[in-house]
């Protein structure tokens, strides 16, 4: 019996093998990485500073933290750099040692994986399709109130729904959680793609709420997943100290620390990225919203979630049509909390986006 394999995320090597394609022939709409690639000015500077590898990085990452401080408008002593967001998620959970966790879903599976090592019980609060995956804040608070939770995990903007909780509502949620001794972790991997970053980010709220840590990284917006640079922000300095005590010394290498300084100061690249993503995302959103075969949800990240509304066509069918055209999207059937036929794709270069629209508009 020839059973088609299930592909997850950016499993491009398995996909190429199965469909007899070459990796360089595929446009990867599944990885959610900035299509501009690594900044050319960053590449040039890194190439001339490889001698940094002959020295240990500053154990305190002072210059990097100062640079992030200017980028995020937050005190440098509120910042903890790490080896990608993955290390920081692990450190946070280890330092917090939660007993009963609620995760806003559907979302990134790494949260659940790390919690499974901690001994914490975990449950999901499901965003609902009938509300276009926008959060019902009152209902979430009722769930938290009666569930005896001590830890809440949010991805904002969320993956894969691309929905977002705005800062005003987030402040209300944090105040509610503070009264009940619930610590909140917010993963802001995609916040720099939001139409209005200031309306979404919870970073300013770290000055007000001690029960909060915000995590960010450079994998998606700065197109540097191999750099493994992440950073956490919290105003709870005692908690940040506990995390740092558990962190392996020099967890971020010298080149990564230097590259981070360059990336966060590259205002031209940042502006170019936002111009590209915001305009192309809006173009694709409106084009697909006009198609009766699709239901599109308002996106805040650099990717869009689409529900296939045409009878007899599954998300796997759409994935196959796209991959045979050299376009790799994400079949969302492996995400928990998603019932129905959903696909997800990020915003790429205009000509590639047009190719994808041609396929999707023919469903």
Buried (B, 14 or more C-beta within 10 A) or exposed (E): EEEEEEBEEBBBEEBBEEEEBEEEEBBBBBBBBBBBEBBEBBEEBBEEBEEBEEEEBEEEBEBBBEBBBEBBEBBBEBBBBBBBBBBBBBBBBBBBEBEBBBBBBBBBBEBBEBBEEBEBEBEBBBBEBEEBBBBEBEEBBEBBEEBEBBBBBBBBBBBBBBBBBBBEEBBBBBEBBBEBEBBBBBBBBBBBBBBEBEEBBBBBBBBEBBBBBBBBBBBBBBBBBEBBBBBBBBBBEEBBEBBBEEBEEBBBBBBBBBBBBBBBBBEEBBEBBBEBBBEBBEBBBEBBEEBEBBBBBBBBBBBBBBBBBBEEBBBBBBBBBBBEBBBBBBBBBBBEBBEEBBBBBBBBEBEBBBBBBEBBEEB
